[in-house]
Amino acid sequence: MDLAEKLDVSVNHLKCIESTNDRDNISLMTIYKISIILGVRIINFLKNESRISLDFAFLMV
């Protein structure tokens, strides 16, 4: 089962989340699901209070 399927989102939506141009279209619930699936604390996805930004590079460890 791939990540998009586990998140219950389309592959295209996941591509948008991973894109540096379209990271504003992710819900907190999706970030939460990603954190649970990957075993990463959700705080690791939050760079500051006013903007949610994802950086998948650190997850490839």
Secondary structure, 3 states (H helix, E strand, C coil): CCHHHHHCCCHHHHHHHHCCCCCCCCCHHHHHHHHHHHCCCHHHHECCCCCECCCHHHHHC
